[in-house]
Structure formats: structure tokens, C-alpha cells
Amino acid sequence: MSDTTTILERLGIQSYQGGEALHSYNPSTGEAIAAVKLATSSDYEAAVAASTEAFSRWRLVPAPQRGLIVREIAEALREHKQDLGALVSLEMGKILQEGLGEVQEMIDVADFALGLSRQLYGMTTHSERPGHRLYEQWHPLGAVGVITAFNFPVAVWAWNALIAAVCGDTVIWKPSEETPLTAVAVHNIAQRVLKNHGFEGVFTLVVGDVPTVGEPMLDDRRLPLISATGSTRMGRIVAERVGRRLGRTLLELGGNNAIILMPDADLDLALRGCLFAAVGTAGQRCTTLRRLFLHRSIADAFRSKLKKAYSQVRIGDSLAAGTLMGPLINARAVANYEQAIQAIRAEGGEIVYGGSVRGGNFVEPTIAVSKHDMRIVAEEVFAPILHTIEFDHLDEAIAWNNEVPQGLSSAIFTTNLKSAEAFLSPRGSDCGIANVNMGTSGAEIGGAFGGEKDTGGGRESGSDSWKAYMRRQTVTINHSDALLLAQGIEFNFD
């Protein structure tokens, strides 16, 4: 643990030794890394109070100046990238290169937010009344609650917090109880920058359980928006509770992502795309490839290529050199993996590669031969299990892509323009993300990220996703000498 201790020291993390503590464990070894203090109800109230007070001042700072402060946060994250990336790998279990990539994603989002701070555009349109000007403007929304999941313990916070910050909002962060240390580290880095500008309350962190922190956030009318990332089951609870008080939600939930592989595809390109999408992060991405639709004419040959590629995936400690797939997050995830393997066999599917637990939280990446209408195929299992399903016609594969409840990411590999355009057309993929000749994982921060149906409908990060964190105001200015009513209405009185 000497290297771990050094990383924690450089990031300013000291293990909590007091009463109510939350211990963080390394999923590769099962060893405790450190402990953090669990928030109490009074801690939550203090965080909300600090956030709302900071909002009253932060919203008045010009957006380009807010962007410059976010740029300083990006520079601080760059300074600590190596240690932060290692801590993400240590605590979550993704391999080091993916941990470093997640920190880079925070930096990239900060850079995006800097540019966005000068592009929070309204719209001017023509009034039907002479001597009137009609336009829209956008104002900060308030204190935003952000609930993040274990699989991207810091990047998803950045998607929300750094965009919200340049919009003039403040952010209260409830991280996953599986990955509190990365949250503490990132929060401390951001706080040092904000403190220099007198705005410590712009970001607050509350590490706590659902009854003490999660549920109060959902019911708190001081938080006009709750952005939540997690399971569809969790998302339904969030939507109902927040909707009951007519608050806003931004939901990024489950994915059951598919690739359609056409016979004219570049199979070497497709192999690399499918491998990372299915095995990366040990299948614990919301964009993980879970269903691979293979045209019957190439199914056997491609499945053989895939099995050979899987046999070269090195499984082991997430920080060890050469590891390509680390562990699942905990024993519960391993149990879900085992149950899914059993369900595949019970429903008539065949495991043609993998299917076993290697000990601890390590499992084998698994390839199954399945049918599209198997119950287990419609479920999102957060593990490296890939269903390969044969099809005859593109329309058939598109229909199967769309028949599951989730609608996050999808892809097609083809060199045929007609096939690609059919997949992207209104009768094609119903997912929020549709790719051609690339896998389902690896979204860029410049594009809006999110999906439809049981994925929740929310959009984070790029494009015009900033609008979720602001309130729209329609403004009419009368610069004439008459009071003209719309639609030609006359209201005369003596």
C-alpha cells in the first residue's frame, strides 16, 4: 500500500478515523484504501446553505469571468492528472489508461466550458407589433444537485458541474458510496481554486447514504434541478420524487447497446471496435456493447475472430502494466454476472467463451450465442457479457436494436452508404447516440450525451446541453408610444 499512501498524500487525502465512516475498498485486492466521514443531516443542511448563499453572488459574476475560473480548475486538474488517474483506477477498478482518460475528460470539459462561457446565446425574433422588440435570454437556475455513479466517478461530475458553473449555478455533489475518495480529491482541487476567488460554496460535496443525503436532495425545493446518473430503477425514483415538487431532472440511466455488423463491413476495424466496447471497464460502462447483431453470412467467422481476440485480453490488477480488463466493482456485481450466465443457459443460449469467475471480483469476458427475444437480452447486466445474435436483413436488425427498453448508444459497421443512412434515418436507431464504423463507447465531450426511453432522456456535456442548467426568459420591450395588444386585440374603456 506504499504507492497508494503516496498518492493519497499528494492529493491531500487523510483517512478518517472518527465515528460514522465510509470505507473505500480496492476492487482488485479487496483491501481497504481509506475512510471518509459520512455526512449527517446537519452536514447536508450546511452544504445547501453554503451553495445557496454562493449562488446569490456567483450568478452576478459575468459568464466569461466564471469561465476563466473554470479554466484555472482545468489547470489544477492537469497538474494532478497522474495521481487522480491512478486513484480512479485504484478505487473503481478500471485500468490506468482509462483512469487517466477520465481525468482528461474533466480537463476537456473544462476547456469546453471556457469557450461556452462566451456563447450562452439568446434569440431575437421579430415582434408582430410595431415598435416592439421580442427576444429570449437565459439566467442561472440555482443550486443544482448532482448524483454520480461509481463507473465514472469524476468525469460525470465534470460534465454537470463545470457546465453549470459557467452558467452561473452552484453544485451540490453526492458521489457514489463506492468511490468517495476520488470525489474528495477532485473537490479539494477545485476548492483551492475557488477559495482564491472567494467562492468556496460554488461546489459543495456531501458523501452520504440515501436516507441522509439522497432522499433529502430529491425533496429539496432549494435545488431546482437534480442531475442523476445510475440505474433505470434509481432514475424512476428520482423522477417521481423530484417531479412531485415540480422540480427538473436530468437523467442518464441504463444502456443496452448494440452494434449491427453488415457483411460488407471492414471486419478488422469492427473487431477492434467491438472488443473495446464490450470489454472496456469490465463491461461497466453505460455505453458498453451488450448485443452484437451479426449478419448470418459472416457470423461464424467473426465470432471466431472475436473469441481469439478475447483470449488475448489480460485480466488483472487495474494498476498493473499490461492489464486490459480489471475487476468488477464488488461481490454484488460478481453475483449479478453469475446470475446472468445462468439465465442465458436457462433460456437456451450458449456460452461460447468465458462465463466463469476467476476469484475475487475478477470474471472472464463472455461471449454468448443468444436470441434477440430472450428475457436476459433485454436486461442491462453491468458486466462483460456479450450476446451475439444472427440476422438476415438490416431492417430486422434495426427492429431488434430498438425493441429493448433502453435507448442510449448504438452503432453499425458497414461500407454501404444506403445501410448507414437507413440506420441513421427516422426509421433507424432510436438511441440518443448512433455511430457508423465505430463502437458504442467513447463519446466526445462536444456532443450531447444521453439517450431515450429507459435511459432517461437527459443530455449532458456538449452541444446545447447547457440549457438544462438555465432558465429561459422571454422579453418584450415596447419602445413605441402605443400599447398594442397581441393578435390585434382591442381593449377600450372610457
N, C-alpha and C positions, 0 to 999 in steps of 0.2 A: 504493500500500500504506500510505499515511499513516494512513488511518482504521483499517485493520487493526492497525497498530502501536499506535495509541492504545488500541484495545480490549484488545489483549494486555497492554499495560502496566497498564491499570486492573484487569485480572483477575490481575495478578501473574505472568504467564507470560513467561519468557525463553527464547528459542530455545537448545536445547542445542548446544554446539559441540565436544563431545568425540568419542570413538571410535564405538562402535556406537550409531547414532542412527536413529530412525524419523521420516521426513519426512511432514508432513501437507500435502496439496495442496487448493487451492480448485477444486472440480469445475467451477465456472463459467468459470474462466480457465486452469486448468492450472498456475497459479503456486504455488510452494511458500509456505506460510504461516509455518511454523516447524518445528522438530525437537524431539523429546523423546528422552530416554535410554532405550534398550532395556534391560529388566531382564535380569539374569543369573540363574543358578541360585541364587547366594548371596543375591541380592535377593529372590527368591521365598521362600527359607527364612526370611529376616529378616521378611518380611511375615507369614508364617504364624505365626512365633514371637510377633510383636507382637500378632497377632489372638487367639491362644490365651491369651496372658497377660492381655490386656484382658478376655477373656470371663470369666476366673476372678473378676474384680472387678465387671464390668458386670452380670452375672446377679444379683448381690446388691442392686443398686440397685432400689428399688421401682418398679414399672412406671409409675405416674403421674409420678415424677420423671424417668424416662427420656423420657416424653412431653414434658415441659417442655423438655428439652434439644433434642429434635427440633423443637419449636416455635421455638427460637432459630435453628436451621438454616433453617427456613422464612423467618424474618425476614431472615436474611442473604441468602438467595436472592432475596427481594423487592427488597432493596437493589441487587442486581446484575442484575436481570431484563433490562434493556435490553441490556447488554453480553453477557450469556450468550445471549440470544436471537439477537443478531447473530452471535455466534461459532458457534452451531449452524447458522445459515443459511450462513455463510461456509465452514464445514468440511464440512458434509453436503450442502448444496445445496438444502434446502427453502426456500421463500420466507420472508421475515422474519416475517410474521404467524404462520406455522406454527412458526417457531423460538421466537417469544415464547410461543406456545401451549404448546410443550413445556416451557418453563421454568415456566409457570403450572401445568402438570400436576404438576411436582415440588412446588410450593408447596401445591397442593390435596391431594396425597398426604400431605404432612407434617401438614396440618390434620386429615386423616382419621386419621392415626396418633396424633395427640394425643388425640382422642376415644377411639380404640381402646385406648389405654393404661389406661383405667379400665373396660374391658369385656372383658377376657380371661377370660371366664366358664368355669367348670367346670360339672358337672352333678351334682346329688344325686338319688339314686333310693332306693327302699325295699328294704331287705335282707329276704330270706326268713327270716332268723334273728332271734329276739327279742334285744333289747339290742345290736344292731349298727347301725352307720351305714355306708352304701355311697355313695361319691362318686368323681368324677373331677376331677383337677386337671392343669394344663398347666405345664410347665417349659421354660426356654430350651433350644434344641437344641445350640448350639455356634457354631463359626466356619463361616459359610456362604460358599460360593464363588458369585459372580455373574458370568456371562459375557454380555455385551451385544453387540447388533448395531449396524451403522452407522446404520440408518434412524431409530432413536430413541435417539440416543447418550447421553442423560442421563435421560429420563423412565423408561425401563425399570429403570435402576439404582435410581431413587427408589421405584418400585413394590416392589422387593425390599428395598433397604437400609433404608428408613425404617420399613417394617412390621417387618422383622426386628429393628431396633434397639429398638423399644418392647417387642418380645417378649423382649428380653434377649440376643439374639445379637450377634455381631460379623460383619463382612462383608469379604471379600477380593474386589476388583473387577478383572476382566480386561476392559477395553473393547475394542471393535473396533480393529484396526490402521489402519482408515480414518479414525477420528475420535478420536485420542488427546488433542487439545488441549482439547476440551470436557470430557473426563474429568478432566484435570489441573485445569482451572478449578473445576469443581464440587467435586472432592476438596479443593482448597485452601480453599475457602469453608467446607466442613463441618469441616475440621481446625481452623480458627481457633476455631470454637465449642467443639469437643470438647477442645481444648487448655486452654481456660479452665476446664474442669471436670476436668482430669487424666485424660482418656480418649481420647488420640490414637489408640490402637490399635483403637478400635471400628470405624473404617473404614480399610482399607488399600487402596492402589492399586498394581497391578503391570501396567505396559504392556510386553507382550512377545509373542513369537511362540508358536505352538502347541507346538513341541517343548520350549521352555524354561519356559513357564508353563502353557499349556492342558493338555497331557497330564499333567504332574505334579499339577495340580488334580484331574483325574479319578481319579487313582490314590491320592490322599492321604487316608488314613483319618482324619486330623485334621479333615477337612471332611465332616461328616455329611450335608450337603445341597449339591448343585450345582444352581443355577438357571441355565438356559441358554436364550437366545433366538437363533434363527437358522434355518438351512435344515433341512428334514427329514433330509437326508443327514448333516448335523452332529449332529442330535439322536439318530440311531441310534447313532452312535459314542459320544456321551455316555452314553446309556442303557446300552449294553453295558459300557463301561469302569467306570462307577460301580456298575452292578448286579453286576459281578464281585466287588466288595468288599462287596456288600450295603448300599451307601450309598443315599441317597434322591436322586431327581432331580425337578426341577420344570421341565418343558419347554414352551416356547411357540415353535412351529415354523411351518411354512408354512401359507398360506391360499390357497384358490382360490374366492373368494367370489362369490355370485350374488345377483341381485335378480330377483324374479318380478314382472312388470308386468301386472296384470289390466286388462281393458277398462273397468272401472268406476272405475279409479284417477283421482285428481287428477293430470293429466298435467303441469301446471306444477310442482307440488310434486315429482313424480317426476323431472322434468328436472333440477331443482337438486340433488336427492339423488344422482342417477346421475352428474352431472358432477363433483361434488367427490369422490365415492367412487372414480371411475375415473381422474381426472387429478391429484388432490391428491398432493403429494410425488412427482410424476412417476411415479406408479404404484408407488412403492417402500414402500408400507405392507403389513404382513401382512394388513390388512383391506381392501386395495384391491379395488374391484369389477372382476372379470375376466370374468364371464359374466352377460349380461343376457338373461333369458328374456322375450320379447315375445309376447303373445297375437297370433295371426295377424291378427285383425281390426284391430289398431292398429299393427302392426309397421312398415309403410312410413311412416305418418305420424309416428310417434315417432322413427324413425331419421332422418327429415328434420329434425325439431326438434333432435335430438342433434348432427347434423352442423353445423347453424347455430350451435349453442352452442359446439361445438369450435372453429369458425372465429374465435371471439372470445377464445379463451384466449391471453393474451400470454405468449410463451416468451422467457426471457432470464435475465440475471444474477439470482441469487436475492435479492440485496440492492437491486436496482433498483426504484424506485417503479413500481407498476402491474403488475409481473410476477405471473402466476398459476401458472406452471409453470417450475421451474428445471431444472437438468441431471440426468442420471443420475450416479451416484457416480463412475464411472470408465470407461475404454475397454472393459474386460471386460464391463461391463453393456451398453454400446452394442452390442458384438458379439452378446450374447445376444438383444438386441432384433432385430437384423438377421436372426439365425438363425430366430427365431420368425416373423417376417414371411415368410421363405422357406418355412417349414414350413406356414404357413396356405395359401399359394398351392399348394404341392405336394400338399396333401391335399384340394384342391378348394374351399377357402374363397375369399372375395373381399374385398379391401381396398377399402372404400368411402370412407374418409377417412384421410389421413395415410400412414404407412408408410415415411417417409424420415428419414434422419439429416440434421440441419441444420448439422453441423460441430461439432467438439469433442465434448463429452458431451451435446449437445442433440439431442433427437429429437422427432418430431411425435407428438402423441397420436393414437392409431389406433383406428379402428372397423372391425371385420371382420364379414362375414356368414358364419357358421360353422354346423356341425352338432354336435350335442351329443356324438357319438361319435368325433369327430376326436381323434387322439392328442395333438395340441398343446393341445387344450382341457382335457385332464386335467392338464396341467403348470402349475406356478406359474412364470410368467415375470415377473421383477421389473422391470416396465416398463409404460408407459401403453398397453397393448393391451387392447381390449375386444371380446370375442366377443358378437355379438348373434345369438340363436338363437330361432327361432319355435316356438311350441307351440299346441296346440288345447285341451287340458284341464288344469286345475290339477293333478290327480294326476300327469299326465305331467311337468309342470314340477318338481314336488316330487321325483319319482323322479330326474330329471336333476340337480337340485340336489345330491342325496345320492350320486350314483354316482361322484364323484371321490374320490381317496384322502384329500384334506384335509377338515377339518371345523371351520373357525374361525367365520366370520361369514356371515350370510345375512339376506335381507330380502324383504318383499313389500309392494307398493303396491296397496292396494285399499280401497274404501269398503264392502265387503260383509263383514259380521260372520262369516258362515259360512266365507268364504275365509280370513279372518285366523285364525280358530280352527282351521281344518284345518291351516294352515301351522304353528301353534304346538302342535298335538296330538302325541301319541306317534307318529303315522304321518306327521308333518310333517317339518320340517327336522331333520337330525341334527347340526347345528352347535352349538358352545358358545354362540354368540350368535345370536339370532333377533329381528329388528326388524320393526315394522309401520309403514309410511308414513314411513320414514327410511332413509338409506343404510346401507352396511355399515361405514363408518368413523366414528370419533368416539365411542368408548366412554367412559363416565363412570367415574371412579375408584371410586365407591361400589359398583359391580357387579363381581363376579368376572370377570376377563378370561382367556380361553383357549378352547381348542377340543378336539375329539375326533379320533380316528383318527390320521392322519399329522401332525396339528397337535400331538400330544404328550400331551394330557390334563391339562396343568398349569393351574392357576388362580393369578392374581396380583392384587394390589391389594385390591379391596373384598370385601364380604360376609364369609365366614368363611375367606378365603384365609390369614389369619394362622396357621391351624392347621398349615400346611405348614412353618412355621418353629419349631414347638414339638414337644415330646414329651408324649404323653398318659400319665398315671399313674392307675391305678385304686387307690383306697384303701378299705380296710375297717377300721373301728375297733370293737373289741369292748369295750363298756362294761358287760357283764354279769359274773356270777361263774361262768359256764359256758363251756366250749369246745365250741361246736356246729359240726359239720361241715356243709357244704352238701349238698343233695339228701337230707338225712335219714340220711346215712351214720353208722354207729356203729363205732367202733374201740376196743374194750375190752381191757384187759390187767390182769393182777394186779400 
